[in-house]
Every structure is written in C-alpha cells, then in structure tokens.
C-alpha cells in the first residue's frame, strides 16, 4: 500500500515530495513492532522503518490509537498514513 501511495502521488503531482506525514497506528500493532512488554525483538525493523524506507526522510509524527472509525464502524489493527503535500 505504501508503494501504491507513493506512485499515486508521483502520478498526480509529478513528483513525490511530501512536506510532512502523520501516522496513526492501532495499539495492537505495537505488540508486533515492539513485542511483549514494549521490548523490540532483535532484528525487527518495525512498520516505521518500512514507512521511512518507502516515503523517505519525511518529518513524521504519530501516535497509537484504540482503533479506526470509518462509516460508523470501528476497525482494529489498522494503520493510517496521511501525507501533507
């Protein structure tokens, strides 16, 4: 999805040069990133490393949330990336 997002921005804007990004991740995903007890497993790259690899060195801020509300439904285990172009 990250690669698709990058290609879409390049197609629509002519260049991929976001000014900043906001990433909101489900709290349940933190366990995959950092393991039980908040300790990052050795060798784990995590989703933030993947995001940085695809979108580059863009100033990014974010937080963990309890889920995502969309169309009057609550979804869990999601991640939402917003790019400021």
PyMOL Python script that loads the backbone (N, CA, C, O; Angstrom):
from pymol import cmd

cmd.read_pdbstr("""\
ATOM      1  N   UNK A   1       0.819  -1.186   0.000  1.00  0.00           N
ATOM      2  CA  UNK A   1       0.000   0.000   0.000  1.00  0.00           C
ATOM      3  C   UNK A   1       0.866   1.255   0.000  1.00  0.00           C
ATOM      4  O   UNK A   1       0.516   2.257  -0.624  1.00  0.00           O
ATOM      5  N   UNK A   2       1.993   1.198   0.699  1.00  0.00           N
ATOM      6  CA  UNK A   2       2.887   2.354   0.716  1.00  0.00           C
ATOM      7  C   UNK A   2       3.435   2.672  -0.669  1.00  0.00           C
ATOM      8  O   UNK A   2       3.501   3.831  -1.077  1.00  0.00           O
ATOM      9  N   UNK A   3       3.825   1.626  -1.377  1.00  0.00           N
ATOM     10  CA  UNK A   3       4.363   1.818  -2.729  1.00  0.00           C
ATOM     11  C   UNK A   3       3.270   2.363  -3.651  1.00  0.00           C
ATOM     12  O   UNK A   3       3.528   3.246  -4.468  1.00  0.00           O
ATOM     13  N   UNK A   4       2.057   1.837  -3.518  1.00  0.00           N
ATOM     14  CA  UNK A   4       0.938   2.332  -4.316  1.00  0.00           C
ATOM     15  C   UNK A   4       0.675   3.805  -4.017  1.00  0.00           C
ATOM     16  O   UNK A   4       0.420   4.589  -4.931  1.00  0.00           O
ATOM     17  N   UNK A   5       0.735   4.182  -2.742  1.00  0.00           N
ATOM     18  CA  UNK A   5       0.534   5.569  -2.358  1.00  0.00           C
ATOM     19  C   UNK A   5       1.604   6.462  -2.973  1.00  0.00           C
ATOM     20  O   UNK A   5       1.304   7.532  -3.502  1.00  0.00           O
ATOM     21  N   UNK A   6       2.847   6.014  -2.899  1.00  0.00           N
ATOM     22  CA  UNK A   6       3.945   6.795  -3.480  1.00  0.00           C
ATOM     23  C   UNK A   6       3.749   6.992  -4.985  1.00  0.00           C
ATOM     24  O   UNK A   6       3.913   8.102  -5.492  1.00  0.00           O
ATOM     25  N   UNK A   7       3.398   5.918  -5.700  1.00  0.00           N
ATOM     26  CA  UNK A   7       3.173   6.001  -7.148  1.00  0.00           C
ATOM     27  C   UNK A   7       1.993   6.925  -7.482  1.00  0.00           C
ATOM     28  O   UNK A   7       2.044   7.688  -8.447  1.00  0.00           O
ATOM     29  N   UNK A   8       0.945   6.845  -6.681  1.00  0.00           N
ATOM     30  CA  UNK A   8      -0.233   7.701  -6.912  1.00  0.00           C
ATOM     31  C   UNK A   8       0.132   9.173  -6.774  1.00  0.00           C
ATOM     32  O   UNK A   8      -0.265   9.995  -7.600  1.00  0.00           O
ATOM     33  N   UNK A   9       0.890   9.508  -5.728  1.00  0.00           N
ATOM     34  CA  UNK A   9       1.301  10.902  -5.531  1.00  0.00           C
ATOM     35  C   UNK A   9       2.200  11.353  -6.684  1.00  0.00           C
ATOM     36  O   UNK A   9       2.050  12.463  -7.194  1.00  0.00           O
ATOM     37  N   UNK A  10       3.131  10.493  -7.093  1.00  0.00           N
ATOM     38  CA  UNK A  10       4.014  10.838  -8.213  1.00  0.00           C
ATOM     39  C   UNK A  10       3.214  11.085  -9.499  1.00  0.00           C
ATOM     40  O   UNK A  10       3.505  12.012 -10.254  1.00  0.00           O
ATOM     41  N   UNK A  11       2.209  10.244  -9.731  1.00  0.00           N
ATOM     42  CA  UNK A  11       1.370  10.392 -10.917  1.00  0.00           C
ATOM     43  C   UNK A  11       0.574  11.701 -10.882  1.00  0.00           C
ATOM     44  O   UNK A  11       0.506  12.423 -11.876  1.00  0.00           O
ATOM     45  N   UNK A  12      -0.025  11.994  -9.726  1.00  0.00           N
ATOM     46  CA  UNK A  12      -0.907  13.154  -9.621  1.00  0.00           C
ATOM     47  C   UNK A  12      -0.145  14.470  -9.465  1.00  0.00           C
ATOM     48  O   UNK A  12      -0.591  15.504  -9.962  1.00  0.00           O
ATOM     49  N   UNK A  13       1.003  14.438  -8.777  1.00  0.00           N
ATOM     50  CA  UNK A  13       1.753  15.661  -8.504  1.00  0.00           C
ATOM     51  C   UNK A  13       2.950  15.853  -9.435  1.00  0.00           C
ATOM     52  O   UNK A  13       3.501  16.950  -9.524  1.00  0.00           O
ATOM     53  N   UNK A  14       3.346  14.791 -10.125  1.00  0.00           N
ATOM     54  CA  UNK A  14       4.517  14.858 -10.986  1.00  0.00           C
ATOM     55  C   UNK A  14       5.816  14.566 -10.263  1.00  0.00           C
ATOM     56  O   UNK A  14       6.829  14.278 -10.901  1.00  0.00           O
ATOM     57  N   UNK A  15       5.802  14.636  -8.946  1.00  0.00           N
ATOM     58  CA  UNK A  15       6.980  14.378  -8.122  1.00  0.00           C
ATOM     59  C   UNK A  15       6.501  13.940  -6.732  1.00  0.00           C
ATOM     60  O   UNK A  15       5.424  14.334  -6.284  1.00  0.00           O
ATOM     61  N   UNK A  16       7.300  13.138  -6.071  1.00  0.00           N
ATOM     62  CA  UNK A  16       6.967  12.719  -4.706  1.00  0.00           C
ATOM     63  C   UNK A  16       7.798  13.550  -3.740  1.00  0.00           C
ATOM     64  O   UNK A  16       8.975  13.264  -3.523  1.00  0.00           O
ATOM     65  N   UNK A  17       7.192  14.573  -3.162  1.00  0.00           N
ATOM     66  CA  UNK A  17       7.912  15.460  -2.244  1.00  0.00           C
ATOM     67  C   UNK A  17       7.001  15.939  -1.122  1.00  0.00           C
ATOM     68  O   UNK A  17       6.753  17.139  -1.005  1.00  0.00           O
ATOM     69  N   UNK A  18       6.487  15.007  -0.277  1.00  0.00           N
ATOM     70  CA  UNK A  18       5.623  15.446   0.817  1.00  0.00           C
ATOM     71  C   UNK A  18       6.390  16.311   1.815  1.00  0.00           C
ATOM     72  O   UNK A  18       7.580  16.104   2.049  1.00  0.00           O
ATOM     73  N   UNK A  19       5.690  17.277   2.396  1.00  0.00           N
ATOM     74  CA  UNK A  19       6.302  18.178   3.383  1.00  0.00           C
ATOM     75  C   UNK A  19       6.376  17.527   4.762  1.00  0.00           C
ATOM     76  O   UNK A  19       7.307  17.775   5.527  1.00  0.00           O
ATOM     77  N   UNK A  20       5.373  16.684   5.070  1.00  0.00           N
ATOM     78  CA  UNK A  20       5.307  16.027   6.379  1.00  0.00           C
ATOM     79  C   UNK A  20       4.332  14.860   6.290  1.00  0.00           C
ATOM     80  O   UNK A  20       3.615  14.703   5.302  1.00  0.00           O
ATOM     81  N   UNK A  21       4.318  14.044   7.346  1.00  0.00           N
ATOM     82  CA  UNK A  21       3.405  12.893   7.399  1.00  0.00           C
ATOM     83  C   UNK A  21       2.885  12.713   8.818  1.00  0.00           C
ATOM     84  O   UNK A  21       3.543  13.074   9.794  1.00  0.00           O
ATOM     85  N   UNK A  22       1.697  12.150   8.905  1.00  0.00           N
ATOM     86  CA  UNK A  22       1.072  11.799  10.170  1.00  0.00           C
ATOM     87  C   UNK A  22       0.718  10.324  10.101  1.00  0.00           C
ATOM     88  O   UNK A  22       0.041   9.896   9.167  1.00  0.00           O
ATOM     89  N   UNK A  23       1.172   9.530  11.089  1.00  0.00           N
ATOM     90  CA  UNK A  23       0.871   8.102  11.080  1.00  0.00           C
ATOM     91  C   UNK A  23       0.162   7.727  12.378  1.00  0.00           C
ATOM     92  O   UNK A  23       0.673   7.962  13.474  1.00  0.00           O
ATOM     93  N   UNK A  24      -1.028   7.138  12.231  1.00  0.00           N
ATOM     94  CA  UNK A  24      -1.806   6.682  13.373  1.00  0.00           C
ATOM     95  C   UNK A  24      -1.915   5.176  13.262  1.00  0.00           C
ATOM     96  O   UNK A  24      -2.408   4.646  12.266  1.00  0.00           O
ATOM     97  N   UNK A  25      -1.450   4.494  14.293  1.00  0.00           N
ATOM     98  CA  UNK A  25      -1.414   3.031  14.283  1.00  0.00           C
ATOM     99  C   UNK A  25      -2.269   2.483  15.417  1.00  0.00           C
ATOM    100  O   UNK A  25      -2.354   3.086  16.487  1.00  0.00           O
ATOM    101  N   UNK A  26      -2.896   1.352  15.181  1.00  0.00           N
ATOM    102  CA  UNK A  26      -3.673   0.677  16.222  1.00  0.00           C
ATOM    103  C   UNK A  26      -2.716   0.191  17.311  1.00  0.00           C
ATOM    104  O   UNK A  26      -1.629  -0.308  17.020  1.00  0.00           O
ATOM    105  N   UNK A  27      -3.127   0.340  18.539  1.00  0.00           N
ATOM    106  CA  UNK A  27      -2.303  -0.069  19.676  1.00  0.00           C
ATOM    107  C   UNK A  27      -1.918  -1.545  19.595  1.00  0.00           C
ATOM    108  O   UNK A  27      -0.839  -1.926  20.048  1.00  0.00           O
ATOM    109  N   UNK A  28      -2.784  -2.375  19.025  1.00  0.00           N
ATOM    110  CA  UNK A  28      -2.487  -3.807  18.895  1.00  0.00           C
ATOM    111  C   UNK A  28      -1.280  -4.041  17.987  1.00  0.00           C
ATOM    112  O   UNK A  28      -0.571  -5.034  18.148  1.00  0.00           O
ATOM    113  N   UNK A  29      -1.041  -3.141  17.040  1.00  0.00           N
ATOM    114  CA  UNK A  29       0.100  -3.289  16.142  1.00  0.00           C
ATOM    115  C   UNK A  29       1.426  -3.043  16.869  1.00  0.00           C
ATOM    116  O   UNK A  29       2.472  -3.526  16.435  1.00  0.00           O
ATOM    117  N   UNK A  30       1.382  -2.306  17.955  1.00  0.00           N
ATOM    118  CA  UNK A  30       2.607  -2.020  18.727  1.00  0.00           C
ATOM    119  C   UNK A  30       3.239  -3.311  19.236  1.00  0.00           C
ATOM    120  O   UNK A  30       4.463  -3.397  19.336  1.00  0.00           O
ATOM    121  N   UNK A  31       2.435  -4.303  19.554  1.00  0.00           N
ATOM    122  CA  UNK A  31       2.972  -5.582  20.039  1.00  0.00           C
ATOM    123  C   UNK A  31       3.817  -6.258  18.967  1.00  0.00           C
ATOM    124  O   UNK A  31       4.811  -6.913  19.277  1.00  0.00           O
ATOM    125  N   UNK A  32       3.418  -6.098  17.698  1.00  0.00           N
ATOM    126  CA  UNK A  32       4.196  -6.683  16.613  1.00  0.00           C
ATOM    127  C   UNK A  32       5.500  -5.917  16.431  1.00  0.00           C
ATOM    128  O   UNK A  32       6.543  -6.500  16.132  1.00  0.00           O
ATOM    129  N   UNK A  33       5.425  -4.605  16.615  1.00  0.00           N
ATOM    130  CA  UNK A  33       6.605  -3.759  16.445  1.00  0.00           C
ATOM    131  C   UNK A  33       7.583  -3.907  17.604  1.00  0.00           C
ATOM    132  O   UNK A  33       8.794  -3.970  17.396  1.00  0.00           O
ATOM    133  N   UNK A  34       7.060  -3.963  18.815  1.00  0.00           N
ATOM    134  CA  UNK A  34       7.928  -3.930  19.985  1.00  0.00           C
ATOM    135  C   UNK A  34       7.875  -5.185  20.838  1.00  0.00           C
ATOM    136  O   UNK A  34       8.632  -5.292  21.803  1.00  0.00           O
ATOM    137  N   UNK A  35       7.022  -6.124  20.524  1.00  0.00           N
ATOM    138  CA  UNK A  35       6.956  -7.354  21.294  1.00  0.00           C
ATOM    139  C   UNK A  35       6.277  -7.163  22.636  1.00  0.00           C
ATOM    140  O   UNK A  35       5.851  -6.058  22.975  1.00  0.00           O
ATOM    141  N   UNK A  36       6.179  -8.222  23.384  1.00  0.00           N
ATOM    142  CA  UNK A  36       5.545  -8.189  24.695  1.00  0.00           C
ATOM    143  C   UNK A  36       6.362  -7.323  25.645  1.00  0.00           C
ATOM    144  O   UNK A  36       7.587  -7.439  25.696  1.00  0.00           O
ATOM    145  N   UNK A  37       5.702  -6.470  26.385  1.00  0.00           N
ATOM    146  CA  UNK A  37       6.392  -5.638  27.363  1.00  0.00           C
ATOM    147  C   UNK A  37       7.112  -4.440  26.762  1.00  0.00           C
ATOM    148  O   UNK A  37       7.890  -3.782  27.452  1.00  0.00           O
ATOM    149  N   UNK A  38       6.866  -4.143  25.481  1.00  0.00           N
ATOM    150  CA  UNK A  38       7.459  -2.963  24.867  1.00  0.00           C
ATOM    151  C   UNK A  38       8.918  -3.117  24.465  1.00  0.00           C
ATOM    152  O   UNK A  38       9.579  -2.124  24.161  1.00  0.00           O
ATOM    153  N   UNK A  39       9.434  -4.348  24.458  1.00  0.00           N
ATOM    154  CA  UNK A  39      10.831  -4.574  24.090  1.00  0.00           C
ATOM    155  C   UNK A  39      10.884  -4.998  22.636  1.00  0.00           C
ATOM    156  O   UNK A  39      10.244  -5.971  22.236  1.00  0.00           O
ATOM    157  N   UNK A  40      11.646  -4.265  21.855  1.00  0.00           N
ATOM    158  CA  UNK A  40      11.749  -4.555  20.420  1.00  0.00           C
ATOM    159  C   UNK A  40      12.567  -5.822  20.208  1.00  0.00           C
ATOM    160  O   UNK A  40      13.714  -5.893  20.650  1.00  0.00           O
ATOM    161  N   UNK A  41      11.996  -6.829  19.537  1.00  0.00           N
ATOM    162  CA  UNK A  41      12.738  -8.060  19.268  1.00  0.00           C
ATOM    163  C   UNK A  41      13.967  -7.783  18.397  1.00  0.00           C
ATOM    164  O   UNK A  41      13.919  -6.945  17.496  1.00  0.00           O
ATOM    165  N   UNK A  42      15.034  -8.473  18.663  1.00  0.00           N
ATOM    166  CA  UNK A  42      16.267  -8.281  17.905  1.00  0.00           C
ATOM    167  C   UNK A  42      16.029  -8.572  16.425  1.00  0.00           C
ATOM    168  O   UNK A  42      15.426  -9.585  16.068  1.00  0.00           O
ATOM    169  N   UNK A  43      16.502  -7.685  15.585  1.00  0.00           N
ATOM    170  CA  UNK A  43      16.357  -7.857  14.150  1.00  0.00           C
ATOM    171  C   UNK A  43      15.038  -7.351  13.581  1.00  0.00           C
ATOM    172  O   UNK A  43      14.866  -7.312  12.363  1.00  0.00           O
ATOM    173  N   UNK A  44      14.102  -6.960  14.451  1.00  0.00           N
ATOM    174  CA  UNK A  44      12.817  -6.460  13.969  1.00  0.00           C
ATOM    175  C   UNK A  44      12.991  -5.057  13.406  1.00  0.00           C
ATOM    176  O   UNK A  44      13.643  -4.211  14.017  1.00  0.00           O
ATOM    177  N   UNK A  45      12.410  -4.818  12.249  1.00  0.00           N
ATOM    178  CA  UNK A  45      12.543  -3.497  11.633  1.00  0.00           C
ATOM    179  C   UNK A  45      11.379  -2.596  11.984  1.00  0.00           C
ATOM    180  O   UNK A  45      11.556  -1.383  12.093  1.00  0.00           O
ATOM    181  N   UNK A  46      10.205  -3.149  12.161  1.00  0.00           N
ATOM    182  CA  UNK A  46       9.047  -2.350  12.529  1.00  0.00           C
ATOM    183  C   UNK A  46       8.438  -1.607  11.361  1.00  0.00           C
ATOM    184  O   UNK A  46       9.069  -1.395  10.325  1.00  0.00           O
ATOM    185  N   UNK A  47       7.200  -1.220  11.559  1.00  0.00           N
ATOM    186  CA  UNK A  47       6.489  -0.561  10.475  1.00  0.00           C
ATOM    187  C   UNK A  47       6.992   0.848  10.218  1.00  0.00           C
ATOM    188  O   UNK A  47       6.913   1.315   9.082  1.00  0.00           O
ATOM    189  N   UNK A  48       7.499   1.538  11.211  1.00  0.00           N
ATOM    190  CA  UNK A  48       8.031   2.885  10.973  1.00  0.00           C
ATOM    191  C   UNK A  48       9.261   2.832  10.072  1.00  0.00           C
ATOM    192  O   UNK A  48       9.453   3.713   9.234  1.00  0.00           O
ATOM    193  N   UNK A  49      10.087   1.818  10.237  1.00  0.00           N
ATOM    194  CA  UNK A  49      11.252   1.652   9.360  1.00  0.00           C
ATOM    195  C   UNK A  49      10.797   1.382   7.927  1.00  0.00           C
ATOM    196  O   UNK A  49      11.409   1.874   6.979  1.00  0.00           O
ATOM    197  N   UNK A  50       9.738   0.609   7.768  1.00  0.00           N
ATOM    198  CA  UNK A  50       9.196   0.325   6.438  1.00  0.00           C
ATOM    199  C   UNK A  50       8.622   1.590   5.801  1.00  0.00           C
ATOM    200  O   UNK A  50       8.837   1.848   4.616  1.00  0.00           O
ATOM    201  N   UNK A  51       7.898   2.370   6.587  1.00  0.00           N
ATOM    202  CA  UNK A  51       7.338   3.620   6.077  1.00  0.00           C
ATOM    203  C   UNK A  51       8.458   4.551   5.626  1.00  0.00           C
ATOM    204  O   UNK A  51       8.382   5.149   4.552  1.00  0.00           O
ATOM    205  N   UNK A  52       9.486   4.671   6.439  1.00  0.00           N
ATOM    206  CA  UNK A  52      10.610   5.550   6.089  1.00  0.00           C
ATOM    207  C   UNK A  52      11.324   5.063   4.824  1.00  0.00           C
ATOM    208  O   UNK A  52      11.762   5.862   3.996  1.00  0.00           O
ATOM    209  N   UNK A  53      11.432   3.750   4.693  1.00  0.00           N
ATOM    210  CA  UNK A  53      12.093   3.174   3.514  1.00  0.00           C
ATOM    211  C   UNK A  53      11.352   3.547   2.227  1.00  0.00           C
ATOM    212  O   UNK A  53      11.976   3.814   1.200  1.00  0.00           O
ATOM    213  N   UNK A  54      10.025   3.563   2.293  1.00  0.00           N
ATOM    214  CA  UNK A  54       9.224   3.824   1.095  1.00  0.00           C
ATOM    215  C   UNK A  54       9.014   5.317   0.853  1.00  0.00           C
ATOM    216  O   UNK A  54       9.139   5.776  -0.282  1.00  0.00           O
ATOM    217  N   UNK A  55       8.693   6.090   1.910  1.00  0.00           N
ATOM    218  CA  UNK A  55       8.401   7.513   1.678  1.00  0.00           C
ATOM    219  C   UNK A  55       9.626   8.400   1.833  1.00  0.00           C
ATOM    220  O   UNK A  55       9.592   9.573   1.461  1.00  0.00           O
ATOM    221  N   UNK A  56      10.699   7.859   2.374  1.00  0.00           N
ATOM    222  CA  UNK A  56      11.925   8.636   2.508  1.00  0.00           C
ATOM    223  C   UNK A  56      12.017   9.394   3.817  1.00  0.00           C
ATOM    224  O   UNK A  56      11.279   9.121   4.764  1.00  0.00           O
ATOM    225  N   UNK A  57      12.931  10.346   3.859  1.00  0.00           N
ATOM    226  CA  UNK A  57      13.208  11.103   5.065  1.00  0.00           C
ATOM    227  C   UNK A  57      12.250  12.288   5.177  1.00  0.00           C
ATOM    228  O   UNK A  57      12.647  13.440   5.006  1.00  0.00           O
ATOM    229  N   UNK A  58      10.997  11.989   5.463  1.00  0.00           N
ATOM    230  CA  UNK A  58       9.948  12.995   5.595  1.00  0.00           C
ATOM    231  C   UNK A  58       9.649  13.160   7.087  1.00  0.00           C
ATOM    232  O   UNK A  58       9.478  12.160   7.785  1.00  0.00           O
ATOM    233  N   UNK A  59       9.583  14.400   7.596  1.00  0.00           N
ATOM    234  CA  UNK A  59       9.232  14.581   9.012  1.00  0.00           C
ATOM    235  C   UNK A  59       7.891  13.912   9.305  1.00  0.00           C
ATOM    236  O   UNK A  59       6.877  14.237   8.687  1.00  0.00           O
ATOM    237  N   UNK A  60       7.896  12.982  10.245  1.00  0.00           N
ATOM    238  CA  UNK A  60       6.697  12.194  10.544  1.00  0.00           C
ATOM    239  C   UNK A  60       6.412  12.221  12.041  1.00  0.00           C
ATOM    240  O   UNK A  60       7.317  12.079  12.862  1.00  0.00           O
ATOM    241  N   UNK A  61       5.160  12.402  12.373  1.00  0.00           N
ATOM    242  CA  UNK A  61       4.713  12.356  13.751  1.00  0.00           C
ATOM    243  C   UNK A  61       3.530  11.401  13.797  1.00  0.00           C
ATOM    244  O   UNK A  61       2.853  11.210  12.786  1.00  0.00           O
ATOM    245  N   UNK A  62       3.274  10.807  14.939  1.00  0.00           N
ATOM    246  CA  UNK A  62       2.151   9.888  15.024  1.00  0.00           C
ATOM    247  C   UNK A  62       1.864   9.459  16.439  1.00  0.00           C
ATOM    248  O   UNK A  62       2.488   9.921  17.394  1.00  0.00           O
ATOM    249  N   UNK A  63       0.908   8.566  16.549  1.00  0.00           N
ATOM    250  CA  UNK A  63       0.526   8.049  17.857  1.00  0.00           C
ATOM    251  C   UNK A  63      -0.222   6.728  17.679  1.00  0.00           C
ATOM    252  O   UNK A  63      -0.617   6.359  16.574  1.00  0.00           O
ATOM    253  N   UNK A  64      -0.402   6.032  18.793  1.00  0.00           N
ATOM    254  CA  UNK A  64      -1.183   4.804  18.791  1.00  0.00           C
ATOM    255  C   UNK A  64      -2.607   5.137  19.223  1.00  0.00           C
ATOM    256  O   UNK A  64      -2.815   5.983  20.092  1.00  0.00           O
ATOM    257  N   UNK A  65      -3.578   4.477  18.619  1.00  0.00           N
ATOM    258  CA  UNK A  65      -4.983   4.672  18.952  1.00  0.00           C
ATOM    259  C   UNK A  65      -5.639   3.313  19.186  1.00  0.00           C
ATOM    260  O   UNK A  65      -5.047   2.270  18.905  1.00  0.00           O
ATOM    261  N   UNK A  66      -6.847   3.336  19.696  1.00  0.00           N
ATOM    262  CA  UNK A  66      -7.564   2.108  20.019  1.00  0.00           C
ATOM    263  C   UNK A  66      -8.312   1.512  18.845  1.00  0.00           C
ATOM    264  O   UNK A  66      -8.973   0.485  19.003  1.00  0.00           O
ATOM    265  N   UNK A  67      -8.231   2.110  17.693  1.00  0.00           N
ATOM    266  CA  UNK A  67      -8.930   1.613  16.511  1.00  0.00           C
ATOM    267  C   UNK A  67      -9.202   2.747  15.554  1.00  0.00           C
ATOM    268  O   UNK A  67      -8.785   3.881  15.791  1.00  0.00           O
ATOM    269  N   UNK A  68      -9.897   2.451  14.477  1.00  0.00           N
ATOM    270  CA  UNK A  68     -10.214   3.443  13.451  1.00  0.00           C
ATOM    271  C   UNK A  68     -11.721   3.432  13.232  1.00  0.00           C
ATOM    272  O   UNK A  68     -12.330   2.370  13.100  1.00  0.00           O
ATOM    273  N   UNK A  69     -12.311   4.608  13.196  1.00  0.00           N
ATOM    274  CA  UNK A  69     -13.741   4.723  12.924  1.00  0.00           C
ATOM    275  C   UNK A  69     -13.902   5.158  11.477  1.00  0.00           C
ATOM    276  O   UNK A  69     -13.363   6.178  11.046  1.00  0.00           O
ATOM    277  N   UNK A  70     -14.667   4.345  10.731  1.00  0.00           N
ATOM    278  CA  UNK A  70     -14.938   4.672   9.333  1.00  0.00           C
ATOM    279  C   UNK A  70     -16.333   4.196   8.987  1.00  0.00           C
ATOM    280  O   UNK A  70     -16.682   3.042   9.233  1.00  0.00           O
ATOM    281  N   UNK A  71     -17.129   5.085   8.416  1.00  0.00           N
ATOM    282  CA  UNK A  71     -18.501   4.754   8.005  1.00  0.00           C
ATOM    283  C   UNK A  71     -19.287   4.118   9.161  1.00  0.00           C
ATOM    284  O   UNK A  71     -19.944   3.093   8.979  1.00  0.00           O
ATOM    285  N   UNK A  72     -19.218   4.723  10.329  1.00  0.00           N
ATOM    286  CA  UNK A  72     -19.957   4.285  11.521  1.00  0.00           C
ATOM    287  C   UNK A  72     -19.561   2.889  12.001  1.00  0.00           C
ATOM    288  O   UNK A  72     -20.341   2.230  12.689  1.00  0.00           O
ATOM    289  N   UNK A  73     -18.355   2.432  11.646  1.00  0.00           N
ATOM    290  CA  UNK A  73     -17.855   1.138  12.110  1.00  0.00           C
ATOM    291  C   UNK A  73     -16.494   1.337  12.756  1.00  0.00           C
ATOM    292  O   UNK A  73     -15.747   2.243  12.386  1.00  0.00           O
ATOM    293  N   UNK A  74     -16.181   0.494  13.715  1.00  0.00           N
ATOM    294  CA  UNK A  74     -14.891   0.535  14.389  1.00  0.00           C
ATOM    295  C   UNK A  74     -14.025  -0.601  13.861  1.00  0.00           C
ATOM    296  O   UNK A  74     -14.421  -1.765  13.899  1.00  0.00           O
ATOM    297  N   UNK A  75     -12.854  -0.257  13.375  1.00  0.00           N
ATOM    298  CA  UNK A  75     -11.909  -1.235  12.850  1.00  0.00           C
ATOM    299  C   UNK A  75     -10.701  -1.300  13.771  1.00  0.00           C
ATOM    300  O   UNK A  75     -10.288  -0.284  14.329  1.00  0.00           O
ATOM    301  N   UNK A  76     -10.139  -2.473  13.929  1.00  0.00           N
ATOM    302  CA  UNK A  76      -8.938  -2.636  14.724  1.00  0.00           C
ATOM    303  C   UNK A  76      -7.778  -3.104  13.866  1.00  0.00           C
ATOM    304  O   UNK A  76      -7.954  -3.563  12.737  1.00  0.00           O
ATOM    305  N   UNK A  77      -6.597  -2.975  14.429  1.00  0.00           N
ATOM    306  CA  UNK A  77      -5.364  -3.433  13.787  1.00  0.00           C
ATOM    307  C   UNK A  77      -5.118  -2.733  12.460  1.00  0.00           C
ATOM    308  O   UNK A  77      -4.713  -3.358  11.480  1.00  0.00           O
ATOM    309  N   UNK A  78      -5.366  -1.433  12.439  1.00  0.00           N
ATOM    310  CA  UNK A  78      -5.165  -0.650  11.221  1.00  0.00           C
ATOM    311  C   UNK A  78      -4.053   0.373  11.412  1.00  0.00           C
ATOM    312  O   UNK A  78      -3.674   0.696  12.538  1.00  0.00           O
ATOM    313  N   UNK A  79      -3.551   0.864  10.320  1.00  0.00           N
ATOM    314  CA  UNK A  79      -2.585   1.957  10.330  1.00  0.00           C
ATOM    315  C   UNK A  79      -3.021   2.957   9.267  1.00  0.00           C
ATOM    316  O   UNK A  79      -3.362   2.571   8.149  1.00  0.00           O
ATOM    317  N   UNK A  80      -3.011   4.245   9.616  1.00  0.00           N
ATOM    318  CA  UNK A  80      -3.445   5.288   8.689  1.00  0.00           C
ATOM    319  C   UNK A  80      -2.302   6.279   8.511  1.00  0.00           C
ATOM    320  O   UNK A  80      -1.838   6.883   9.478  1.00  0.00           O
ATOM    321  N   UNK A  81      -1.852   6.442   7.274  1.00  0.00           N
ATOM    322  CA  UNK A  81      -0.773   7.374   6.949  1.00  0.00           C
ATOM    323  C   UNK A  81      -1.363   8.539   6.143  1.00  0.00           C
ATOM    324  O   UNK A  81      -2.004   8.336   5.112  1.00  0.00           O
ATOM    325  N   UNK A  82      -1.134   9.756   6.634  1.00  0.00           N
ATOM    326  CA  UNK A  82      -1.581  10.958   5.945  1.00  0.00           C
ATOM    327  C   UNK A  82      -0.341  11.729   5.513  1.00  0.00           C
ATOM    328  O   UNK A  82       0.535  12.014   6.330  1.00  0.00           O
ATOM    329  N   UNK A  83      -0.268  12.064   4.234  1.00  0.00           N
ATOM    330  CA  UNK A  83       0.837  12.857   3.714  1.00  0.00           C
ATOM    331  C   UNK A  83       0.373  14.283   3.488  1.00  0.00           C
ATOM    332  O   UNK A  83      -0.714  14.514   2.958  1.00  0.00           O
ATOM    333  N   UNK A  84       1.206  15.247   3.894  1.00  0.00           N
ATOM    334  CA  UNK A  84       0.932  16.653   3.648  1.00  0.00           C
ATOM    335  C   UNK A  84       1.764  17.075   2.440  1.00  0.00           C
ATOM    336  O   UNK A  84       2.992  17.136   2.501  1.00  0.00           O
ATOM    337  N   UNK A  85       1.069  17.362   1.346  1.00  0.00           N
ATOM    338  CA  UNK A  85       1.751  17.694   0.098  1.00  0.00           C
ATOM    339  C   UNK A  85       1.860  19.187  -0.047  1.00  0.00           C
ATOM    340  O   UNK A  85       2.407  19.673  -1.037  1.00  0.00           O
TER     341      UNK A  85
END
""", "prot")
cmd.dss("prot")
cmd.show_as("cartoon", "prot")
cmd.util.cbc("prot")
cmd.orient("prot")
